[in-house]
Amino acid sequence: MEIKVNNTIEQKLLNRKLINGIINYDGATPSKTDIKTKIASQLKAKTEDIVVDNVKVVFGTNSAKFEARIYDDEDSLKKIELKYIFKKNNAEKKEENKTETKEVKEEVAQVKKEEPVEEKKEEN
């Protein structure tokens, strides 16, 4: 995957940079998390401070246009971005938590199966 940044606009009042560019890739369209990590490595920023807004595939090619915002710090990101966009861009953290909770639930279910169940006796 190769990223070419076409336009960078710095917004000092909002403590962020707007980035527009083109992604050239092989195979399937890269996910937003893959794009975030590539932008972070190329522009020397933290992945937590990057929000990938749009990824639009150019029909018939292995390229896509993207729009992203890089914030100076996480506090300004939380203040400015809408909640659903913040949640959407941090979905990979939630997926990790979901797998952990699934594992815990499976362990609890196995323990419950192993425990002997006491039968209730009816008194007449």
DOTINU-979791 format. One line per field, with one value per atom (N, C-alpha, C): residue number from 1; x, z, y. Coordinates in pm, 1 decimal. Example, Ala and Ser with C-alpha at 12.3 -4.5 7.8 and 13.67 -1.06 7.14 Angstrom:
2
pos: (1;1;1;2;2;2)
c1: (1319.0;1230.0;1320.0;1285.0;1367.0;1290.0)
c3: (780.0;780.0;780.0;708.0;714.0;787.0)
c2: (-569.0;-450.0;-330.0;-225.0;-106.0;3.0)
This chain:
124
pos: (1;1;1;2;2;2;3;3;3;4;4;4;5;5;5;6;6;6;7;7;7;8;8;8;9;9;9;10;10;10;11;11;11;12;12;12;13;13;13;14;14;14;15;15;15;16;16;16;17;17;17;18;18;18;19;19;19;20;20;20;21;21;21;22;22;22;23;23;23;24;24;24;25;25;25;26;26;26;27;27;27;28;28;28;29;29;29;30;30;30;31;31;31;32;32;32;33;33;33;34;34;34;35;35;35;36;36;36;37;37;37;38;38;38;39;39;39;40;40;40;41;41;41;42;42;42;43;43;43;44;44;44;45;45;45;46;46;46;47;47;47;48;48;48;49;49;49;50;50;50;51;51;51;52;52;52;53;53;53;54;54;54;55;55;55;56;56;56;57;57;57;58;58;58;59;59;59;60;60;60;61;61;61;62;62;62;63;63;63;64;64;64;65;65;65;66;66;66;67;67;67;68;68;68;69;69;69;70;70;70;71;71;71;72;72;72;73;73;73;74;74;74;75;75;75;76;76;76;77;77;77;78;78;78;79;79;79;80;80;80;81;81;81;82;82;82;83;83;83;84;84;84;85;85;85;86;86;86;87;87;87;88;88;88;89;89;89;90;90;90;91;91;91;92;92;92;93;93;93;94;94;94;95;95;95;96;96;96;97;97;97;98;98;98;99;99;99;100;100;100;101;101;101;102;102;102;103;103;103;104;104;104;105;105;105;106;106;106;107;107;107;108;108;108;109;109;109;110;110;110;111;111;111;112;112;112;113;113;113;114;114;114;115;115;115;116;116;116;117;117;117;118;118;118;119;119;119;120;120;120;121;121;121;122;122;122;123;123;123;124;124;124)
c1: (85.1;0.0;89.7;57.6;134.9;41.8;79.7;-2.7;68.3;-4.6;48.0;-40.7;17.6;-57.4;-59.7;-181.5;-196.1;-205.7;-275.9;-304.9;-302.3;-236.5;-233.2;-269.5;-371.2;-415.0;-403.1;-330.4;-314.7;-418.7;-493.2;-594.6;-548.5;-480.1;-418.7;-521.6;-634.4;-735.6;-797.7;-804.4;-860.7;-753.1;-627.4;-514.4;-512.7;-528.9;-530.1;-481.4;-456.0;-420.9;-520.6;-569.3;-654.8;-566.7;-583.6;-501.3;-590.3;-561.0;-627.0;-519.8;-551.7;-452.3;-509.4;-418.7;-455.0;-379.5;-449.5;-390.8;-384.1;-267.6;-251.9;-228.8;-306.2;-300.8;-314.7;-281.5;-299.1;-403.8;-491.8;-594.0;-713.0;-761.6;-881.7;-850.8;-955.1;-941.5;-896.0;-793.7;-744.9;-846.2;-844.8;-936.5;-886.6;-974.2;-936.6;-822.0;-818.0;-708.6;-575.1;-576.9;-454.7;-408.2;-503.2;-470.8;-414.6;-475.4;-427.1;-282.4;-250.3;-113.9;-13.7;-53.1;35.9;58.7;-47.8;-34.7;53.6;33.3;112.0;260.6;292.1;433.0;493.7;414.6;466.0;480.6;385.0;387.2;432.8;478.2;531.1;430.9;313.5;207.5;160.4;84.9;29.2;-99.4;-121.9;-243.4;-368.0;-353.4;-467.9;-516.1;-428.5;-461.4;-508.1;-524.7;-564.8;-708.4;-786.0;-923.3;-932.6;-960.9;-981.3;-1129.5;-1162.6;-1302.9;-1363.3;-1306.2;-1361.8;-1256.6;-1300.8;-1219.6;-1310.1;-1281.2;-1364.0;-1280.1;-1322.3;-1250.5;-1275.5;-1167.3;-1177.3;-1213.3;-1326.5;-1380.8;-1281.6;-1262.7;-1180.8;-1031.3;-989.0;-846.6;-820.2;-695.7;-656.2;-608.5;-691.1;-657.9;-784.7;-766.3;-878.5;-835.7;-932.4;-907.5;-947.5;-873.6;-905.6;-895.8;-967.0;-958.8;-932.4;-837.7;-803.8;-772.3;-780.6;-745.4;-645.9;-540.5;-439.8;-444.3;-474.8;-483.2;-350.0;-325.6;-201.9;-200.1;-316.0;-325.7;-465.4;-479.1;-605.4;-715.7;-678.5;-778.5;-852.9;-780.3;-845.8;-929.6;-886.4;-965.6;-1100.0;-1097.6;-1220.9;-1313.5;-1257.8;-1339.5;-1407.4;-1336.2;-1383.5;-1464.8;-1417.0;-1484.7;-1617.5;-1709.7;-1837.7;-1815.1;-1902.8;-1884.1;-1886.5;-1978.5;-1989.0;-1867.9;-1807.9;-1687.1;-1570.0;-1562.8;-1457.5;-1470.8;-1593.0;-1615.7;-1581.9;-1621.2;-1597.3;-1447.6;-1371.2;-1228.1;-1151.5;-1213.7;-1149.5;-1214.2;-1269.4;-1339.7;-1245.1;-1119.7;-1027.6;-1002.5;-1005.5;-990.2;-1109.6;-1228.5;-1349.0;-1348.2;-1299.5;-1293.7;-1201.5;-1089.3;-999.5;-1069.5;-1145.1;-1218.1;-1326.2;-1393.2;-1497.9;-1440.1;-1324.4;-1265.1;-1225.6;-1178.6;-1143.4;-1267.7;-1377.5;-1498.4;-1556.8;-1547.1;-1594.0;-1514.9;-1384.2;-1300.9;-1339.4;-1364.2;-1403.1;-1537.4;-1632.5;-1764.0;-1753.4;-1667.8;-1648.8;-1589.2;-1494.1;-1434.5;-1538.1;-1622.3;-1727.6;-1825.6;-1860.9;-1953.2;-1893.1;-1764.2;-1699.1;-1697.3;-1674.0;-1672.6;-1811.7;-1914.5;-2051.7;-2089.2;-2040.5;-2069.3;-2002.9;-1887.8;-1813.9;-1872.1;-1938.7;-1994.9;-2115.4;-2124.5;-2242.4;-2364.6;-2475.2;-2597.9;-2675.0;-2710.2;-2786.9;-2933.3;-2997.0;-3138.5;-3219.6;-3327.7;-3415.3;-3512.1;-3527.0;-3620.2;-3749.5;-3856.9;-3987.4;-4034.7;-4084.7;-4135.2;-4286.4;-4340.3;-4485.5;-4542.3)
c3: (0.0;0.0;0.0;-86.7;-101.6;-86.6;-4.9;18.0;-36.5;-115.8;-167.6;-115.5;-41.5;14.8;-88.8;-131.3;-230.9;-169.6;-57.2;-0.4;151.7;214.6;359.8;400.1;484.9;534.1;685.8;739.7;884.5;942.8;1041.4;1110.6;1254.7;1280.7;1411.8;1522.3;1491.2;1594.2;1642.6;1555.4;1591.7;1627.9;1623.8;1656.6;1571.8;1439.5;1351.4;1211.6;1133.3;992.3;911.0;801.9;708.4;597.5;566.2;464.9;361.2;234.9;122.5;43.3;-3.7;-80.0;-153.7;-212.1;-290.2;-235.9;-227.3;-182.6;-302.5;-328.5;-429.0;-353.8;-385.6;-309.8;-402.5;-350.3;-422.1;-347.3;-419.3;-356.1;-310.4;-190.0;-137.0;-89.6;-81.2;-31.4;114.5;149.9;288.6;386.2;508.2;609.8;662.0;735.7;791.0;890.8;964.0;1059.8;988.4;875.1;796.9;742.5;697.6;644.8;756.2;876.0;989.2;1023.1;1027.1;1062.0;955.6;829.5;720.7;725.3;749.5;760.7;880.3;991.6;1112.2;1087.7;1018.2;991.9;891.7;793.4;690.1;740.7;819.9;865.7;1010.3;1071.0;1207.3;1307.3;1313.7;1406.8;1481.5;1587.5;1663.6;1596.7;1596.6;1535.5;1613.5;1744.9;1826.7;1791.2;1731.8;1699.5;1555.8;1481.8;1340.9;1325.5;1246.4;1212.9;1060.8;1009.1;865.1;839.1;760.0;740.5;620.1;504.6;382.6;310.3;255.5;164.7;47.1;-67.6;-187.3;-294.6;-335.1;-434.6;-572.9;-649.9;-788.3;-872.2;-941.7;-1014.2;-1117.6;-1115.6;-1215.7;-1189.8;-1078.6;-1047.9;-907.7;-876.3;-740.8;-665.0;-665.4;-591.1;-529.1;-426.2;-356.7;-308.2;-302.3;-247.0;-100.0;-17.4;124.7;180.7;290.9;368.7;512.6;576.1;714.6;789.4;922.1;1008.6;1112.7;1130.7;1231.4;1338.4;1460.8;1572.2;1645.3;1709.8;1786.1;1910.2;1974.2;2092.6;2101.4;2186.6;2197.3;2262.0;2348.2;2412.2;2310.4;2217.3;2115.6;2022.2;1997.8;1916.5;1983.3;2113.9;2185.9;2193.9;2202.0;2211.0;2078.7;1968.0;1838.4;1762.1;1756.3;1675.2;1737.6;1650.9;1697.6;1761.7;1856.1;1933.9;1846.3;1749.9;1669.6;1579.1;1534.8;1452.7;1538.8;1660.5;1752.8;1782.8;1806.8;1835.2;1713.5;1596.3;1473.9;1446.6;1471.5;1446.5;1554.2;1667.8;1772.9;1783.5;1675.0;1674.9;1700.4;1658.3;1677.6;1825.4;1908.6;2052.6;2107.9;2059.9;2105.9;2063.1;1941.4;1893.8;1981.9;2025.8;2115.9;2247.4;2298.6;2423.4;2406.9;2290.6;2266.9;2266.8;2206.6;2203.7;2344.3;2424.6;2563.2;2641.3;2625.7;2698.9;2651.1;2522.5;2471.8;2534.2;2544.7;2604.9;2751.0;2822.2;2963.0;2974.8;2889.4;2892.2;2863.1;2768.7;2737.3;2856.6;2925.0;3042.5;3152.4;3172.8;3274.7;3239.1;3110.8;3067.8;3090.4;3067.0;3089.8;3238.2;3322.3;3466.4;3514.0;3461.2;3500.3;3458.3;3344.3;3298.5;3388.3;3440.3;3524.2;3664.4;3713.4;3847.7;3851.3;3955.3;3966.1;4006.6;3947.5;3975.4;4084.7;4190.3;4299.4;4264.4;4279.4;4247.6;4370.3;4347.7;4457.2;4484.8;4612.7;4652.7;4698.1;4647.9;4687.6;4813.9;4906.3;5030.4;5020.8;5060.7;5056.9;5194.5)
c2: (-117.4;0.0;123.9;214.9;337.5;457.0;553.4;672.0;794.4;872.6;997.9;1110.8;1203.5;1316.3;1428.0;1467.5;1572.8;1711.2;1722.0;1852.6;1844.0;1939.5;1948.4;2090.2;2102.1;2232.5;2230.7;2326.4;2333.2;2428.1;2378.6;2458.4;2476.6;2586.6;2608.6;2627.8;2690.0;2711.4;2580.8;2482.2;2352.3;2250.0;2291.3;2203.2;2076.9;2094.5;1977.6;2013.6;1909.7;1922.6;1841.3;1897.8;1824.8;1770.3;1643.8;1579.3;1513.7;1539.3;1473.0;1401.0;1281.0;1207.9;1089.6;1013.0;895.3;774.8;662.4;536.0;442.4;387.5;282.3;152.2;49.4;-74.8;-194.0;-310.8;-437.2;-518.2;-582.2;-665.9;-585.1;-617.3;-552.5;-410.5;-330.8;-194.4;-198.3;-122.8;-125.6;-66.0;-115.8;-65.5;69.3;137.5;267.6;254.6;144.7;125.0;106.1;35.2;19.8;154.5;234.4;367.3;455.7;446.8;525.7;490.8;363.3;323.0;367.0;360.4;402.7;553.7;630.7;776.6;811.4;741.7;767.9;742.8;635.8;606.4;704.9;746.1;835.1;978.8;1026.2;1165.1;1180.2;1072.6;1073.0;1130.2;1066.8;1106.0;981.5;1002.8;891.3;843.4;712.6;659.2;701.2;726.5;767.9;907.5;989.3;1127.9;1146.1;1036.9;1044.2;995.9;1071.0;1032.7;1024.2;905.5;887.2;904.5;1005.8;1041.3;969.4;985.5;926.5;844.0;732.0;652.2;618.0;677.3;655.9;588.5;469.9;392.3;451.4;464.2;509.9;387.9;393.6;278.9;225.8;94.2;27.5;32.4;87.6;94.4;40.8;21.6;-17.3;105.7;209.2;330.4;387.4;468.0;530.4;668.3;758.3;891.4;888.2;960.9;962.8;1103.5;1124.3;1247.1;1206.9;1273.6;1242.5;1371.7;1361.7;1473.5;1424.7;1499.8;1467.2;1575.8;1535.7;1629.5;1635.1;1749.1;1765.6;1677.9;1661.9;1577.5;1516.4;1417.0;1343.9;1427.7;1522.9;1608.8;1694.2;1753.6;1835.2;1748.2;1625.2;1532.6;1504.2;1477.2;1446.7;1567.1;1687.5;1808.5;1842.5;1822.5;1871.0;1767.7;1644.8;1542.4;1500.7;1462.8;1410.3;1273.4;1240.7;1117.8;992.8;987.2;865.9;848.1;957.5;947.2;900.8;952.8;909.7;760.7;713.6;571.6;485.4;533.0;457.0;441.2;546.4;541.0;466.9;441.0;362.9;225.4;176.0;47.6;-68.6;-57.9;-169.5;-195.2;-92.0;-111.9;-188.0;-156.1;-224.5;-370.7;-397.7;-534.8;-617.9;-559.3;-631.0;-660.9;-564.3;-584.9;-690.3;-692.3;-791.0;-932.1;-950.1;-1083.8;-1126.5;-1031.1;-1064.7;-1105.1;-1032.4;-1065.6;-1197.7;-1228.1;-1356.3;-1470.5;-1452.1;-1555.5;-1577.2;-1468.4;-1479.7;-1549.7;-1515.5;-1579.5;-1729.1;-1766.2;-1907.9;-1982.9;-1920.6;-1983.5;-2001.4;-1902.0;-1910.6;-2021.1;-2031.4;-2135.9;-2274.2;-2291.2;-2420.1;-2454.9;-2355.4;-2379.1;-2418.9;-2354.9;-2387.8;-2529.2;-2573.7;-2709.2;-2812.8;-2780.1;-2873.5;-2885.9;-2782.4;-2785.7;-2879.6;-2965.0;-3052.1;-2968.6;-3000.4;-2928.4;-3004.2;-2934.4;-2997.5;-2994.6;-3110.6;-3119.6;-3084.1;-3015.5;-2975.9;-3090.6;-3121.9;-3228.0;-3162.1;-3214.5;-3159.8;-3228.6;-3150.8;-3206.8;-3218.8;-3334.9;-3358.4;-3364.6)
